Amino acid sequence: MSSTEMATEPMLRAEGVTAGYGGLAVVRDVTLSLRAGQITALIGANGAGKTTVMRAICGMVTATGSVTLDGESITGMRTEKIARQGVAHVPEGRGTFTDLTVDENLRVGGFARSSTAGAATTLERIYGWLPRLAERRGQRGGTLSGGEQQMLAIGRALMADPKVLLLDEPSFGLAPRVAADVMRLLRRLQAETRMAILLVEQNTEVALSLADDAYVLRAGSLVMSGPAAQLRNSAELKAAYLGGH
C-alpha cells in the first residue's frame, strides 16, 4: 500500500452495522468512515438511530456487522476494552461525578488509557483548551454550570488520549453562547490533534458547518452521505430528511 493510500485509510470504519434493543433493530446496514483529523457529522430527525450507531461502535448494544479502529478489528469487544483501544464516548447527559472535584473528574478519565505515561501532560493540555475548568479545578463537579459540566465531560473523555471521539448532542440544553464555546473547542481539537470526531448534534446547520463529511440517517437507515458543505446546501436534504432539526 502506498503512503497516499495509507493516508486515506479511515481511523474508524463501521461496516454493515445493524443494532438495536431486545431483538428489535433500530439501525440497519449502516456503513460509515471516520478519518484522522476530521469531524464527521451524523444527522437526522429525533429517533432516527443516531445514538444507537454510537452505542454500537462502543459495544454498548447488540450489533452485527464489523467495526475496525486504525485497521484493527474491535468487533465484539467489551465496551471497556474498546475505550482502552482508543474510542472515547461522551453521551448525551454529561454524567459528571458531582462529588468529585474538576481535577478528580478529569483524572478519572485517564484510567481508560492503555498507558498512564503522559497523563499529567494531557491534563495540562486539557486545561489549556478549557481555561474555565482550570479556574475551577478544585471545585466539585456538581456545583458547575450546565455548560461547564459539558466541557468537563468532554475533557474527561480527552484524558484517555483517544484516537476517536464520539460526541452525542454536546450542545443540548446549553445557552447559545455556551454552545458556541463547545463548537470552538471542536474546531481547536480538529486543528491541533489527529483525532477522528463523530458529532451527533441537534443543530444540523452548526453540525454541517463544522464537519468535513456527513451522513444522514432516516428511520435507522443511511439515506445520504458526502462532503458536509455539499449536503449543507442540499434542498433535498432540508426538505425530505430533516424537516428542521
N, C-alpha and C positions, 0 to 999 in steps of 0.2 A: 504494500500500500504506500502511495506517495505521501509526502508531507502535506500536500494540498488536500488529499482525500482525508488524511487523519484530522486536519483542521476542521473539516466539515462534519466529522462524526459527532452525533449528539452526546451530550453529557448524560442525559437520561432518555430512554425510549420506552414507551408503553405501547404494546402492540396487541391488537385484538382483545382488549380487556373487556370482559363482561363481569359485572359485580352488582351485588345487592344485599338484601337482608331477608332472612327467613325463607330462602328459596325463591324470592321474588327479585328478578333482575331489574335494577334501576338504571344502569347504563349497559349498553350493548355494543360490542365490537369497536371499542374506542382505541384509536391509534394516534399517538402524538409524540413529538420530539422536543426536548429542551436542550438548548445549546449553551455552552460556556460563555459567560459574559453577556448574556442576553436575557431580556424579560419576555416571557410568553404569557399572553392573556388567555384565560378560559372564561368565556362569557355565555350568557343565555338567561332565559327567564327563571324566576324562582321555581324550584322543583325540577329543573332540567337535568340535575345529576352532577353538578359541578363538584360539590363537596364529596360525593361518593367516588369520583375519579381520584381526588386527592387521597382519600382513605384507602383506596385500592392500591395506589402507589406505595403507601406506607404499610401495607399489610394489615390494615385495621378492619377489613371486611372480607368476606368470602369472595374470591375472584378467580376467573380463568383468564388465560392469555399469558403474556410474558412482559416482564419489566427488566431492563438492563440499566446499570449505572456504570458509566465510564467503561463500557464494553463488557462488564461482568454481570451475570445474571443475579438478580436479587429476588427472583420469583419464588414465592412460597416462604420467604424468610419471616421470622417473627419481627414485630414492629421495633423492638429494642435493638435487634441486630441491624435492621435497615438504618436506624438512626446512627448506629456506630459506623456503618459503611459510608455515611455522609449525606443522608437525606434528613433535613430539618423541616418540621411541620409546625406552623403557627395556626392553630384552628380558630374559627370564629369564637369569640367569647373571652379571649385573653388568658384566663387561667393563672392569674398572679397568685403566688403564695403570700397571702395577706399578712401573716405574722412574721415573715422574714423581711429583712431589710432589702433595699435595692441591690446592694452589693452581694448579699447572700443569694437572692434570686438569680442573679447573673452567674454566680459560681456554681449553682445547681445545674445550669445549662452546660457547664463544662464537663459534667460527668459522662456525657454521651461521646466525648472524644475518644478515639481509638488510642491516643496518647495524651497524657496531661502536659507534656512538654509544650511550652509556648502559651499556656493558658493565661498567665499573667500579662503577657504582651497583648494577647487577644482582648483581654478585659480592658486594658487601657485604650486600645484601638476603638473599642465599642464606646467607651466614654468620650472619645474624640468625635465619633459620629453622633453621639447623643448627649450633648453637654448638659441638657436638663437633668438627665439621670446622674451625671457626675455631681451635680449640685445637691442631689438628694440621695447619695449613695448610702447614707446611714439611716434613711427614713424607711419606715415599714411600708411594704407594698400596698397594704390595704388603705393607706392614707393618701395615695396618689390620685390625681385626677384620672378620668377615663382615658384621655389621650396619653398621659404618662404611663398608664398601665399597658396600653397598646405598644408603646415604644419599648417598655420593659419586656413584654412578651417576645417582641422581635429580637431585642438584644440578647435575651436568654437563648433563643434559637441560634443566633450568630456565635455564641460562645462555643458551640460544638464545631466551629470552623467547617461548615458544611460545603459539599460540592453543589448541592441542590437545596433551594429554599422554597417551600410551598407556603403561600400566604392566602388564607381564606377570609375574604372580606375585611381587610385590615382597617378600612376607614368607617366601618359600620358603627353608627351611633355617635360619631365624632362631629364636633363643630367643623364647619368648612375650613377654618384657619388651621385647625389641628390636623385635619385630613390632608391638607396641603403639605404640612410638615412630614407626614408619613410618606407621601409620594416623593418629596425631595430626598428623603433618606433612600428610597429605592433607586432613584437616579444616581445617587452617590455610590451605592453598592454596585450598580451596573458599571460605573466609570472606574471604580477602584479595585474591584475583585473579578475573579473568573467564575463566580457563582452563576449557575443557571437558576433563574427565578420563574416560578409558575404563580401567576397572580389571578385569583378569583376576586372580582371587585364589582360591587353593585352599580357603581357609576361607570357605565360602559364607555362613555366619552373619555373619561380620565384613563381608564384601563387601556384603551386603544391609542391614546396619545403617548402613554408611557412605553408600550410594548413594541418589540421588534416584529413578533409574529403573534397570530391569534387563531384560536379555534372557537367555533360556535356550537354549542350543544342545544338540541331541541328534543324534549321528551326522551332523554337518555341516549341519543344518537348524535354523532357529529354530522352537521349539515353544511358547514362552510369552514374553510381554513385558508390562510395565506398571510402575506405581509399585513401588519396591523394598519399601516397607512392606507392601504388599498381597501381593507374592509371598513375602515372608518368613513370612507366616502361612498360606501355602497348603499344605495337607496333600497336595494333588495334586502340587505341585512336589516335596516331600520324598519322596513315595512313588514317583512314576513316573519322575522325570527325574534326580534327584541320587544317590539311593542312598547317602547320606553326603556325601562331597565329590567 
